[in-house]
Amino acid sequence: MSAATLSSEYVTDIMGLVLRIEKRRLSPLARVIFDAAENGSVLIHIPSMVFAEILYLSEKGRISIALQDVADYLKKHPNFRETPITLEAIQAAAEITDIPELHDRLIAGTTKLLDLELITNDSIIQASAHVRTVW
């Protein structure tokens, strides 16, 4: 998919964002979407739960970035928007019956509420009947 055929907005989960900031391998499509957001032509929403997961995984040593790295990245790239987890997003998550992990359901619920595609490499989320994904 070329930048000309991208949607104007997406949502990312933790792995899309972490892999980008850590300069690790993304799928070709995810790379194009992140490039477009960094260049100002696409908006990427980041559910608040992603920040909580980054804090947890950083403290456990499972990822190399910390919250400050994310804050620095977001300051440099204004086309990434923090999206709070609202009651409506939680209600949307409650309808998602095929993603068992709560954090992933909340991210998927936010995505469903916004009616956007989720950038994720998580096979369980990709298999969900409730959310559209790209990778």
DSSP file (Angstrom, degrees, kcal/mol; ACC not computed):
  #  RESIDUE AA STRUCTURE BP1 BP2  ACC     N-H-->O    O-->H-N    N-H-->O    O-->H-N    TCO  KAPPA ALPHA  PHI   PSI    X-CA   Y-CA   Z-CA
    1    1 A M              0   0    0      0, 0.0     2,-0.1     0, 0.0    31,-0.1   0.000 360.0 360.0 360.0 131.8    0.0    0.0    0.0
    2    2 A S    >   -     0   0    0      1,-0.1     3,-1.5     4,-0.0     4,-0.3  -0.463 360.0-106.2 -89.4 165.7    1.4    3.4   -0.9
    3    3 A A  G >  S+     0   0    0      1,-0.3     3,-1.0     2,-0.2    -1,-0.1   0.787 118.1  65.0 -60.4 -26.8    1.1    6.5    1.1
    4    4 A A  G 3  S+     0   0    0      1,-0.2    -1,-0.3     0, 0.0     0, 0.0   0.745 104.4  44.4 -69.4 -22.7   -1.4    7.8   -1.4
    5    5 A T  G <  S+     0   0    0     -3,-1.5    -1,-0.2     2,-0.0    -2,-0.2   0.281  87.8 117.6-106.4  10.9   -3.9    5.0   -0.5
    6    6 A L    <   -     0   0    0     -3,-1.0     2,-0.1    -4,-0.3    -3,-0.0  -0.369  68.4-112.1 -73.0 154.6   -3.5    5.2    3.3
    7    7 A S        -     0   0    0      1,-0.1    -1,-0.1     2,-0.1     3,-0.1  -0.348  26.2-119.9 -71.2 167.4   -6.4    6.1    5.6
    8    8 A S  S    S+     0   0    0      1,-0.2    35,-2.7    34,-0.1     2,-0.3   0.681  90.9  31.3 -86.7 -17.1   -6.1    9.5    7.3
    9    9 A E  E     +a   43   0A   0     33,-0.2   108,-0.5    35,-0.0     2,-0.3  -0.994  59.8 168.0-144.0 147.5   -6.2    8.0   10.9
   10   10 A Y  E     -a   44   0A   0     33,-2.1    35,-3.1    -2,-0.3     2,-0.4  -0.885  26.2-129.8-142.0 172.0   -5.1    4.8   12.7
   11   11 A V  E     -ab  45 118A   0    106,-2.2   108,-3.5    -2,-0.3     2,-0.4  -0.959  22.2-153.5-121.2 145.6   -4.7    3.5   16.2
   12   12 A T  E     - b   0 119A   0     33,-2.2   108,-0.2    -2,-0.4     2,-0.1  -0.923   2.7-146.1-118.8 149.6   -1.6    1.8   17.4
   13   13 A D     >  -     0   0    0    106,-1.9     4,-1.6    -2,-0.4     5,-0.2  -0.367  43.2 -85.4 -95.0-174.4   -1.1   -0.8   20.1
   14   14 A I  H  > S+     0   0    0      1,-0.2     4,-3.2     2,-0.2     5,-0.3   0.904 123.0  53.1 -62.4 -43.7    2.1   -1.0   22.2
   15   15 A M  H  > S+     0   0    0      1,-0.2     4,-2.7     2,-0.2     5,-0.3   0.892 106.5  51.7 -67.2 -38.6    4.1   -3.2   19.8
   16   16 A G  H  > S+     0   0    0    103,-0.4     4,-1.7     2,-0.2    -1,-0.2   0.950 116.5  40.8 -58.1 -48.1    3.7   -0.9   16.8
   17   17 A L  H  X S+     0   0    0     -4,-1.6     4,-2.6     2,-0.2     5,-0.2   0.924 117.1  47.2 -67.7 -45.7    4.8    2.1   18.8
   18   18 A V  H  X S+     0   0    0     -4,-3.2     4,-2.9     1,-0.2     6,-0.2   0.929 111.3  50.4 -64.1 -45.6    7.6    0.4   20.7
   19   19 A L  H  <>S+     0   0    0     -4,-2.7     5,-2.9    -5,-0.3     4,-0.3   0.889 112.5  48.6 -61.2 -37.6    9.0   -1.3   17.6
   20   20 A R  H ><5S+     0   0    0     -4,-1.7     3,-1.1    -5,-0.3    -2,-0.2   0.951 114.3  43.4 -66.6 -48.9    9.1    2.1   15.8
   21   21 A I  H 3<5S+     0   0    0     -4,-2.6    -2,-0.2     1,-0.3    -1,-0.2   0.883 114.7  49.7 -66.9 -36.8   10.8    4.0   18.6
   22   22 A E  T 3<5S-     0   0    0     -4,-2.9    -1,-0.3    -5,-0.2    -2,-0.2   0.499 110.9-124.6 -77.8  -2.2   13.3    1.2   19.2
   23   23 A K  T < 5 +     0   0    0     -3,-1.1    -3,-0.2    -4,-0.3     2,-0.2   0.872  61.5 146.0  58.8  38.8   14.0    1.2   15.4
   24   24 A R      < -     0   0    0     -5,-2.9     2,-0.2    -6,-0.2    -1,-0.2  -0.443  57.5 -62.5 -97.3 177.2   13.1   -2.5   15.2
   25   25 A R        +     0   0    0     -2,-0.2     2,-0.3    -3,-0.1    -1,-0.1  -0.408  52.1 179.0 -71.2 126.4   11.5   -4.3   12.4
   26   26 A L        -     0   0    0     -2,-0.2   109,-0.0     1,-0.1   -10,-0.0  -0.790  39.2 -93.7-111.6 161.5    8.0   -3.3   11.4
   27   27 A S     >  -     0   0    0     -2,-0.3     4,-2.5     1,-0.1     5,-0.2  -0.358  42.6-106.9 -65.0 158.8    5.9   -4.7    8.6
   28   28 A P  H  > S+     0   0    0      0, 0.0     4,-2.1     0, 0.0     5,-0.1   0.904 120.8  47.6 -55.9 -41.8    6.2   -2.8    5.3
   29   29 A L  H  > S+     0   0    0    106,-0.3     4,-2.4     2,-0.2     5,-0.2   0.930 111.2  49.2 -67.7 -44.8    2.7   -1.4    5.8
   30   30 A A  H  > S+     0   0    0    105,-0.5     4,-2.6     1,-0.2     5,-0.2   0.900 110.7  52.1 -60.6 -39.7    3.2   -0.4    9.4
   31   31 A R  H  X S+     0   0    0     -4,-2.5     4,-2.8     1,-0.2    -1,-0.2   0.919 109.0  49.5 -61.8 -44.1    6.4    1.3    8.4
   32   32 A V  H  X S+     0   0    0     -4,-2.1     4,-2.4    -5,-0.2    -2,-0.2   0.904 111.9  49.0 -61.7 -41.9    4.6    3.3    5.7
   33   33 A I  H  X S+     0   0    0     -4,-2.4     4,-2.2     2,-0.2    -2,-0.2   0.936 113.1  45.6 -65.7 -46.4    1.9    4.4    8.1
   34   34 A F  H  X S+     0   0    0     -4,-2.6     4,-2.7     2,-0.2    -2,-0.2   0.906 112.2  52.1 -64.2 -40.4    4.4    5.5   10.8
   35   35 A D  H  X S+     0   0    0     -4,-2.8     4,-1.6    -5,-0.2    -1,-0.2   0.934 110.1  49.2 -57.7 -45.3    6.5    7.3    8.1
   36   36 A A  H  <>S+     0   0    0     -4,-2.4     5,-2.6     1,-0.2     6,-0.9   0.881 111.5  48.6 -63.9 -38.8    3.3    9.1    7.0
   37   37 A A  H ><5S+     0   0    0     -4,-2.2     3,-1.3     4,-0.2    42,-0.3   0.917 110.4  50.6 -66.9 -42.3    2.4   10.1   10.6
   38   38 A E  H 3<5S+     0   0    0     -4,-2.7    -1,-0.2     1,-0.3    -2,-0.2   0.795 110.7  50.5 -65.8 -26.8    5.9   11.4   11.2
   39   39 A N  T 3<5S-     0   0    0     -4,-1.6    -1,-0.3    -5,-0.2    -2,-0.2   0.426 119.7-111.1 -90.6   0.1    5.7   13.4    8.0
   40   40 A G  T < 5S+     0   0    0     -3,-1.3    -3,-0.2    -4,-0.3    -2,-0.1   0.563  91.3 103.6  89.0   9.2    2.3   14.9    9.1
   41   41 A S  S   <S+     0   0    0     -5,-2.6     2,-0.3    -6,-0.2    -4,-0.2   0.548  78.6  43.1-103.0  -6.5    0.0   13.2    6.6
   42   42 A V  S    S-     0   0    0     -6,-0.9     2,-0.5    -8,-0.1    -2,-0.2  -0.987  70.8-140.4-135.5 144.8   -1.6   10.6    8.9
   43   43 A L  E     -a    9   0A   0    -35,-2.7   -33,-2.1    -2,-0.3     2,-0.5  -0.912  14.5-163.0-104.6 131.0   -2.8   10.8   12.5
   44   44 A I  E     -ac  10  80A   0     35,-2.5    37,-2.6    -2,-0.5     2,-0.3  -0.969   7.8-149.0-116.7 122.4   -2.1    7.9   14.8
   45   45 A H  E     -ac  11  81A   0    -35,-3.1   -33,-2.2    -2,-0.5    37,-0.2  -0.673   5.7-158.9 -85.5 140.1   -4.1    7.6   18.0
   46   46 A I  E     - c   0  82A   0     35,-3.1    37,-2.7    -2,-0.3   -33,-0.1  -0.939  15.9-135.7-121.8 106.9   -2.4    6.0   21.0
   47   47 A P  E >>  - c   0  83A   0      0, 0.0     3,-2.1     0, 0.0     4,-0.7  -0.323  21.5-119.2 -59.5 142.4   -4.8    4.7   23.7
   48   48 A S  H >> S+     0   0    0     35,-2.2     4,-1.5     1,-0.3     3,-0.7   0.798 111.0  69.2 -53.3 -31.4   -3.7    5.6   27.2
   49   49 A M  H 3> S+     0   0    0      1,-0.2     4,-2.4     2,-0.2    -1,-0.3   0.816  89.5  63.4 -59.6 -30.0   -3.4    1.9   28.0
   50   50 A V  H <> S+     0   0    0     -3,-2.1     4,-2.3     1,-0.2    -1,-0.2   0.902 101.6  50.1 -61.1 -40.9   -0.4    1.8   25.7
   51   51 A F  H <X S+     0   0    0     -3,-0.7     4,-2.3    -4,-0.7    -1,-0.2   0.894 109.5  50.8 -65.6 -39.0    1.4    4.2   28.0
   52   52 A A  H  X S+     0   0    0     -4,-1.5     4,-2.3     2,-0.2    -2,-0.2   0.903 110.6  49.3 -64.4 -40.4    0.6    2.1   31.0
   53   53 A E  H  X S+     0   0    0     -4,-2.4     4,-3.0     2,-0.2     5,-0.3   0.891 109.1  52.5 -65.7 -38.7    1.9   -1.0   29.3
   54   54 A I  H  X S+     0   0    0     -4,-2.3     4,-2.4     2,-0.2     5,-0.3   0.925 109.1  50.1 -62.8 -43.7    5.1    0.8   28.3
   55   55 A L  H  X S+     0   0    0     -4,-2.3     4,-2.4     2,-0.2    -2,-0.2   0.952 114.4  44.4 -56.3 -51.0    5.6    1.7   31.9
   56   56 A Y  H  X S+     0   0    0     -4,-2.3     4,-1.7     1,-0.2    -2,-0.2   0.938 116.5  43.8 -61.9 -50.3    5.1   -1.8   33.1
   57   57 A L  H  <>S+     0   0    0     -4,-3.0     5,-2.5     1,-0.2     6,-1.0   0.836 113.4  52.3 -68.8 -32.0    7.2   -3.5   30.4
   58   58 A S  H ><5S+     0   0    0     -4,-2.4     3,-1.2    -5,-0.3    -1,-0.2   0.929 109.4  48.8 -66.6 -45.7   10.0   -0.9   30.8
   59   59 A E  H 3<5S+     0   0    0     -4,-2.4    -2,-0.2     1,-0.3    -1,-0.2   0.833 111.6  50.3 -62.9 -32.0   10.1   -1.5   34.6
   60   60 A K  T 3<5S-     0   0    0     -4,-1.7    -1,-0.3    -5,-0.2    -2,-0.2   0.508 113.5-119.9 -83.8  -4.6   10.3   -5.2   34.0
   61   61 A G  T < 5S+     0   0    0     -3,-1.2    -3,-0.2    -4,-0.4    -2,-0.1   0.682  79.0 123.1  75.7  18.0   13.1   -4.8   31.5
   62   62 A R  S   <S+     0   0    0     -5,-2.5     2,-0.3    -6,-0.2    -4,-0.2   0.638  74.2  33.9 -88.9 -15.1   11.1   -6.4   28.7
   63   63 A I  S    S-     0   0    0     -6,-1.0    -2,-0.2     2,-0.2    -1,-0.1  -0.954  73.7-137.0-132.7 156.6   11.5   -3.4   26.4
   64   64 A S  S    S+     0   0    0     -2,-0.3     2,-0.2   -46,-0.1    -1,-0.0   0.643  77.9  80.6 -91.0 -13.4   14.4   -1.0   26.1
   65   65 A I        -     0   0    0      3,-0.0     2,-0.2     4,-0.0    -2,-0.2  -0.562  61.6-155.0 -92.6 159.0   12.4    2.3   26.0
   66   66 A A    >>  -     0   0    0     -2,-0.2     4,-1.5    -8,-0.1     3,-0.7  -0.725  38.3 -92.9-120.5 173.0   11.0    4.2   28.9
   67   67 A L  H 3> S+     0   0    0      1,-0.2     4,-2.7    -2,-0.2     5,-0.2   0.848 124.1  58.9 -56.8 -35.7    8.1    6.6   29.1
   68   68 A Q  H 3> S+     0   0    0      1,-0.2     4,-2.6     2,-0.2    -1,-0.2   0.874 101.8  54.2 -63.9 -35.5   10.5    9.6   28.6
   69   69 A D  H <> S+     0   0    0     -3,-0.7     4,-2.2     2,-0.2    -1,-0.2   0.902 110.3  46.9 -62.2 -40.1   11.5    8.1   25.3
   70   70 A V  H  X S+     0   0    0     -4,-1.5     4,-2.8     2,-0.2     5,-0.2   0.925 111.2  50.8 -66.6 -45.1    7.9    8.0   24.2
   71   71 A A  H  X S+     0   0    0     -4,-2.7     4,-2.1     1,-0.2    -2,-0.2   0.908 111.3  48.7 -59.7 -42.1    7.3   11.6   25.5
   72   72 A D  H  X S+     0   0    0     -4,-2.6     4,-1.8     2,-0.2    -1,-0.2   0.910 111.7  49.5 -63.7 -42.6   10.3   12.8   23.5
   73   73 A Y  H  X S+     0   0    0     -4,-2.2     4,-1.7     1,-0.2    -2,-0.2   0.921 111.8  48.0 -62.2 -45.1    9.1   10.9   20.3
   74   74 A L  H  < S+     0   0    0     -4,-2.8     6,-0.3     1,-0.2    -1,-0.2   0.856 109.2  53.2 -67.4 -34.8    5.6   12.4   20.7
   75   75 A K  H  < S+     0   0    0     -4,-2.1    -1,-0.2    -5,-0.2    -2,-0.2   0.885 112.1  45.7 -65.3 -37.6    7.0   15.9   21.2
   76   76 A K  H  < S+     0   0    0     -4,-1.8    -2,-0.2     1,-0.2    -1,-0.2   0.784 119.0  42.7 -74.3 -28.2    9.0   15.5   18.0
   77   77 A H    ><  -     0   0    0     -4,-1.7     3,-0.8    -5,-0.1    -1,-0.2  -0.839  64.0-177.7-125.2  92.2    6.0   14.1   16.0
   78   78 A P  T 3   +     0   0    0      0, 0.0    -1,-0.1     0, 0.0   -40,-0.1   0.549  69.8  81.5 -71.8  -6.3    2.8   16.0   16.7
   79   79 A N  T 3  S+     0   0    0    -42,-0.3   -35,-2.5   -36,-0.1     2,-0.5   0.166  74.6  87.7 -87.4  22.2    0.6   13.7   14.5
   80   80 A F  E <   -c   44   0A   0     -3,-0.8     2,-0.5    -6,-0.3   -35,-0.2  -0.985  65.0-164.5-114.8 130.0    0.4   11.2   17.3
   81   81 A R  E     -c   45   0A   0    -37,-2.6   -35,-3.1    -2,-0.5     2,-0.3  -0.958  19.1-129.7-124.6 126.2   -2.5   11.8   19.7
   82   82 A E  E     -c   46   0A   0     -2,-0.5   -37,-0.0   -37,-0.2    -2,-0.0  -0.543  24.8-159.6 -67.2 131.7   -3.0   10.3   23.1
   83   83 A T  E     -c   47   0A   0    -37,-2.7   -35,-2.2    -2,-0.3    27,-0.1  -0.956  12.1-134.3-119.7 114.0   -6.6    9.0   23.3
   84   84 A P        -     0   0    0      0, 0.0     2,-1.0     0, 0.0     5,-0.1  -0.225  19.1-114.2 -66.3 154.2   -8.0    8.5   26.8
   85   85 A I        -     0   0    0      4,-0.1     2,-0.1     3,-0.0    22,-0.1  -0.802  46.2-174.6 -88.1 106.3   -9.8    5.4   27.8
   86   86 A T     >  -     0   0    0     -2,-1.0     4,-2.2     1,-0.1     5,-0.2  -0.421  42.0-101.4 -96.8 171.1  -13.3    6.6   28.3
   87   87 A L  H  > S+     0   0    0      1,-0.2     4,-2.5     2,-0.2     5,-0.2   0.898 125.0  54.6 -57.6 -40.3  -16.5    4.9   29.6
   88   88 A E  H  > S+     0   0    0      1,-0.2     4,-2.2     2,-0.2    -1,-0.2   0.892 107.2  49.6 -62.3 -39.2  -17.6    4.6   26.0
   89   89 A A  H  > S+     0   0    0      2,-0.2     4,-2.3     1,-0.2    -1,-0.2   0.890 111.0  49.5 -66.4 -38.4  -14.4    2.9   25.1
   90   90 A I  H  X S+     0   0    0     -4,-2.2     4,-1.9     2,-0.2    -2,-0.2   0.886 109.8  51.2 -67.5 -38.2  -14.8    0.5   28.0
   91   91 A Q  H  X S+     0   0    0     -4,-2.5     4,-0.8     2,-0.2    -2,-0.2   0.900 110.2  49.3 -64.1 -39.8  -18.4   -0.2   26.9
   92   92 A A  H >< S+     0   0    0     -4,-2.2     3,-0.8     1,-0.2     4,-0.4   0.899 109.8  52.0 -64.3 -39.4  -17.1   -0.9   23.4
   93   93 A A  H >< S+     0   0    0     -4,-2.3     3,-1.5     1,-0.2    -2,-0.2   0.849 100.1  62.9 -64.0 -34.4  -14.4   -3.2   24.9
   94   94 A A  H 3< S+     0   0    0     -4,-1.9    -1,-0.2     1,-0.3    -2,-0.2   0.776  99.4  55.1 -62.6 -25.3  -17.2   -5.1   26.9
   95   95 A E  T << S+     0   0    0     -3,-0.8     2,-0.9    -4,-0.8    -1,-0.3   0.594  85.7  93.3 -82.2 -11.3  -18.7   -6.1   23.5
   96   96 A I    <   +     0   0    0     -3,-1.5     3,-0.3    -4,-0.4    13,-0.1  -0.737  45.5 166.2 -89.3 105.8  -15.4   -7.7   22.4
   97   97 A T        +     0   0    0     -2,-0.9    -1,-0.2     1,-0.2    -3,-0.0   0.492  63.8  61.4 -99.9  -5.9  -15.7  -11.3   23.4
   98   98 A D  S    S+     0   0    0      1,-0.1    -1,-0.2    27,-0.0    29,-0.1   0.235  87.6  72.7-112.0  14.6  -12.8  -12.8   21.4
   99   99 A I        -     0   0    0     -3,-0.3    -1,-0.1     1,-0.1     6,-0.1  -0.920  59.0-176.0-124.2 103.7   -9.8  -10.9   23.0
  100  100 A P        +     0   0    0      0, 0.0     2,-0.3     0, 0.0    -1,-0.1   0.824  55.3  88.4 -74.5 -31.5   -9.3  -12.3   26.5
  101  101 A E  S  > S-     0   0    0      1,-0.1     4,-2.3     2,-0.0     5,-0.2  -0.538  71.0-143.1 -76.6 126.1   -6.5  -10.0   27.8
  102  102 A L  H  > S+     0   0    0     -2,-0.3     4,-2.4     1,-0.2     5,-0.2   0.887  96.6  50.9 -58.3 -46.8   -8.0   -6.9   29.4
  103  103 A H  H  > S+     0   0    0      1,-0.2     4,-2.0     2,-0.2    -1,-0.2   0.922 112.8  46.8 -59.4 -43.8   -5.4   -4.4   28.2
  104  104 A D  H  > S+     0   0    0      1,-0.2     4,-2.8     2,-0.2    -1,-0.2   0.878 110.3  53.6 -65.5 -37.6   -5.7   -5.6   24.6
  105  105 A R  H  X S+     0   0    0     -4,-2.3     4,-2.9     2,-0.2    -1,-0.2   0.894 108.0  50.4 -63.5 -39.1   -9.5   -5.4   24.9
  106  106 A L  H  X S+     0   0    0     -4,-2.4     4,-2.1     2,-0.2    -2,-0.2   0.896 112.2  46.5 -67.7 -39.0   -9.3   -1.8   26.1
  107  107 A I  H  X S+     0   0    0     -4,-2.0     4,-2.1     2,-0.2    -2,-0.2   0.924 115.3  46.6 -65.9 -44.0   -7.1   -0.9   23.2
  108  108 A A  H  X S+     0   0    0     -4,-2.8     4,-2.9     2,-0.2    -2,-0.2   0.880 110.2  53.8 -64.6 -37.9   -9.4   -2.7   20.8
  109  109 A G  H  X S+     0   0    0     -4,-2.9     4,-2.6     2,-0.2    -1,-0.2   0.899 108.5  48.7 -63.5 -41.0  -12.4   -1.1   22.4
  110  110 A T  H  X S+     0   0    0     -4,-2.1     4,-2.1     2,-0.2    -1,-0.2   0.915 112.5  49.0 -62.7 -42.9  -10.9    2.4   21.8
  111  111 A T  H  X>S+     0   0    0     -4,-2.1     5,-1.8     2,-0.2     4,-0.9   0.919 112.0  48.2 -62.1 -45.0  -10.2    1.4   18.2
  112  112 A K  H ><5S+     0   0    0     -4,-2.9     3,-0.6     1,-0.2    -2,-0.2   0.917 110.2  51.6 -63.0 -44.1  -13.7    0.1   17.7
  113  113 A L  H 3<5S+     0   0    0     -4,-2.6    -1,-0.2     1,-0.2    -2,-0.2   0.892 113.0  44.6 -60.5 -40.8  -15.2    3.3   19.2
  114  114 A L  H 3<5S-     0   0    0     -4,-2.1    -1,-0.2    -5,-0.2    -2,-0.2   0.603 105.3-133.3 -78.5 -11.4  -13.1    5.4   16.9
  115  115 A D  T <<5 +     0   0    0     -4,-0.9     2,-0.2    -3,-0.6    -3,-0.2   0.929  61.8 127.1  56.0  49.8  -14.0    3.1   14.0
  116  116 A L      < -     0   0    0     -5,-1.8    16,-0.5    16,-0.1     2,-0.3  -0.714  65.0 -94.2-124.3 175.2  -10.4    3.0   12.8
  117  117 A E  E     - d   0 132A   0   -108,-0.5  -106,-2.2    -2,-0.2     2,-0.5  -0.730  35.0-133.0 -92.4 145.4   -7.9    0.3   11.9
  118  118 A L  E     -bd  11 133A   0     14,-2.7    16,-2.5    -2,-0.3     2,-0.8  -0.861   7.1-138.3-102.2 126.7   -5.5   -0.9   14.6
  119  119 A I  E     +bd  12 134A   0   -108,-3.5  -106,-1.9    -2,-0.5  -103,-0.4  -0.758  50.4 138.8 -81.0 111.7   -1.8   -1.2   13.9
  120  120 A T        -     0   0    0     14,-2.0    -2,-0.0    -2,-0.8   -90,-0.0  -0.993  51.3-160.9-156.5 146.8   -0.9   -4.5   15.6
  121  121 A N        +     0   0    0     -2,-0.3     2,-0.6    12,-0.0    14,-0.1   0.242  59.6 121.5-106.6   9.6    1.2   -7.6   15.1
  122  122 A D     >  -     0   0    0      1,-0.2     4,-2.7     2,-0.0     5,-0.2  -0.633  53.2-155.3 -77.6 115.6   -0.8   -9.4   17.8
  123  123 A S  H  > S+     0   0    0     -2,-0.6     4,-1.5     1,-0.2    -1,-0.2   0.804  91.2  55.2 -65.8 -29.9   -2.4  -12.5   16.2
  124  124 A I  H  4 S+     0   0    0      2,-0.2     4,-0.4     1,-0.2    -1,-0.2   0.928 112.2  42.5 -68.7 -44.1   -5.2  -12.7   18.7
  125  125 A I  H >4 S+     0   0    0      1,-0.2     3,-1.4     2,-0.2     6,-0.2   0.910 111.6  55.6 -67.2 -41.0   -6.3   -9.1   18.0
  126  126 A Q  H 3< S+     0   0    0     -4,-2.7    -1,-0.2     1,-0.3    -2,-0.2   0.834 107.2  50.8 -59.9 -32.1   -5.8   -9.7   14.3
  127  127 A A  T 3< S+     0   0    0     -4,-1.5    -1,-0.3    -5,-0.2    -2,-0.2   0.549  85.5 117.9 -82.6  -7.8   -8.2  -12.6   14.5
  128  128 A S    <   -     0   0    0     -3,-1.4     3,-0.4    -4,-0.4     5,-0.1  -0.310  57.9-150.8 -64.8 139.7  -10.9  -10.6   16.3
  129  129 A A  S    S+     0   0    0      1,-0.2    -1,-0.1     3,-0.1     3,-0.1   0.495  92.5  60.9 -81.8  -4.4  -14.2  -10.2   14.6
  130  130 A H  S    S+     0   0    0     -5,-0.1     2,-0.4     1,-0.1    -1,-0.2   0.543 101.4  44.1-104.0  -9.4  -14.7   -6.9   16.4
  131  131 A V        -     0   0    0     -3,-0.4     2,-0.4    -6,-0.2    -1,-0.1  -0.996  69.1-132.0-142.2 142.3  -11.7   -4.8   15.2
  132  132 A R  E     -d  117   0A   0    -16,-0.5   -14,-2.7    -2,-0.4     2,-0.3  -0.781  32.5-170.4 -91.9 135.0  -10.1   -4.1   11.9
  133  133 A T  E     -d  118   0A   0     -2,-0.4     2,-0.3   -16,-0.3   -14,-0.2  -0.850  16.0-163.1-126.1 159.5   -6.3   -4.4   11.9
  134  134 A V  E      d  119   0A   0    -16,-2.5   -14,-2.0    -2,-0.3    -8,-0.0  -0.983 360.0 360.0-134.4 149.1   -3.3   -3.7    9.7
  135  135 A W              0   0    0     -2,-0.3  -105,-0.5   -16,-0.2  -106,-0.3   0.215 360.0 360.0-156.8 360.0    0.2   -4.9    9.9
